[in-house]
Amino acid sequence: VGTILMIGIIVPAIAVFAISFTNIVTTQRAMMDAQITVMQRFKEYMDEIYFYFSPEYDNVNHTLNITDEYPSNRAIDVTHRPTCHVNVSDEDGSNLVVSFFEFEYNPVNEVWKKDIFCESNNTVEWKYENADQGNVTYYWRVAVYDGTTTTKSEIYSFRTYTSEHPTP
C-alpha cells in the first residue's frame, strides 16, 4: 500500500515536471526565434547603412558642398512655415545624410529636426513648422555627412513677414 501511495504522488509530480519543462523549452524557443528575427533585421539595417556609406576606391574623402540655401541668410518678409532647402554634393559622389536643425530663440540652442538620406548633388528640403509667428527672426542650419566627414553650414537666419500679410 505504501508503494502504491508513493507512486500515486510521484507520477503526478513527474507529469507536472514534464509539462513545466515543455513550457520552458517552448518559451526558450520563442525567445531564440525573437532574437534571430532581431538579428536579421539588424543585419538588413546594417546592409542598408553600408549601401549609403560604401568605401571609395581611392580612399580620398573629398569636400562636401552646401549651396543654394533657401531662405537665404538674413532674408526678410519670408512666409510663415517656409520650406527650407539646400543643394548638397560630394565631389566623390558619396551618398549623404543631411540633418536639418533649427534654433530655439537664438542661434545658441540647436535642436535637431530631421535626417534625410540622399545621393550626392541633390536638393533636400524640410518645412520649418515652428516659424509661425509674424515679424520674428528664425535660425536654421544643415549638417551633411558622407560616412567619413561631417560638414555644417553656417547658421542662416530669416525674418517672417508681419502678421498683417495674408497667410499663404
N, C-alpha and C positions, 0 to 999 in steps of 0.2 A: 504494500500500500504506500509506503514511504517513497519508493522509486517511482511509482505511478504519479503520485502527487508532485514530486520533483520534476518529472518530465512535463507535467501539465503547466508548470511555471516556466521551465526552460524553453520549451518550444515557442510559446507566445513571445518570450523575450528575444529569441533568435529572429522571429518574424519581424518584430519591431525594429531590431537592429538592421536587418536586411532592407527594410523599407527606408529607414533613415540613411543607410549607405547609398541606396539607389538615388535618393533625393540629393545627397551631397554630390555624387558623381554627375547627375543631371545639371545641378547648379554650376558645378565647375566647368562642365562642357559649355554651358550657356555663356559663362564669363569668358572662356577662351575664345569662343566664336565672336563675342563682342570685341575682345582685344584684337583679334585678327581683322575684323572689319575696320576698327580704328586705325590699325597699322596700314591697311590697304588704302584707306582714304588719305592718310598722311603721305604715303608714297605717291599717290596721284597728285597731291598738293605740291610735293617737292619736285615732281616731274614738271609741273606747270611753272614753278618758280625757275627751275633750270632752263626751261624754254625761254623765259623772259631774260635771263641773265647768262646766256651761254658764253663761254670764254671766246675771246677773239684770237685768231691765229697769230697775229703779230705781237700779242701781249702788250700792246701800247694802248693806253687809255687816252682818248682824245677829248678835246674840250666839249663841254655841254653848253648849249646856247639857249637863252631865253629871250625872245624878241616879241615885238608887236603886241605889247600888253594893252588890254582894254579893261576898264577905263585907264587912260594914260595917267601917268603920275601928275598929281595936282590938278586934275580935271575938275571943272565946276559945272553946275547945272546938270548933273548926271541923274538919270531916272532912279526912282526908288527900286530897290532889289535888282540891281543890274546883273546881267550875265557877264561875269569876268572871264576873260580868255587870254591865253598866251600861245605863241608858237614855240615849240621845243624841238631841239635837234641835237644830234650827237654825230660828230664827224666820222666816227667808225660805224655808225648805223645801228648801234645797240638798241634793244628795246628799253623803254624807260618807265619809271614810276614818277608821276607828277603829283605832288602834295600841295593842296591849297590851304592857306592859313588866313585867318582874319584876326584882328586885334580888338580886345575889349577896351574901349575908352581912349586909348592912346597907343602909340607904337611900341609899348613895352610888354603887355600881356598877350603873347602869341597863343592862339587857340587853333589846333588842327581841325580841319573840317572835312576833307575828302581826299582819297587817293585815287588816281586814275592810271591804269596800265595802258601804254600805247607804244606804237612803233616810233622810230625817230622821224623827225620832220613832220610833225602833226600839230594841229591847233587843238588845244584842250580847253574846256570851259567848265564853269561852275557858277551857280546862281548865289549871289550874296544876299541870302534871305534876311539877314539881320539889318541890312541897310534900308530900314523902312521909315526913318524919320526925315523930315524936311530940313534943309539948311544945316546939315550935320556933316562933319568930316569923318570918313571911314578909312581904315588902313587894311592892306592885304599884301600878301606875298606868295610866291610859289617856291618849292624846292624840287629839283629834278635829280633822280638817282638812276644810274645806269648799271648797277650791280657792283660797282667799284667806288665811284665818287659821287658825292652829293654837291650840287651847286645851288645856292639860294639866290633868288632875285633880290634886288633892293626892295625896300618897303615902299609900296605905292600908296598914295592917298587920293581920295576924290571927295568932292562935296556934292551932296544931293541938292536938287532944286528945292525951293521953298514950298511950303505946303499949299500955297495958293495955286500952283500949277496943277492941272488935272492929272490924276493917277493913270499911268499907262495901262 
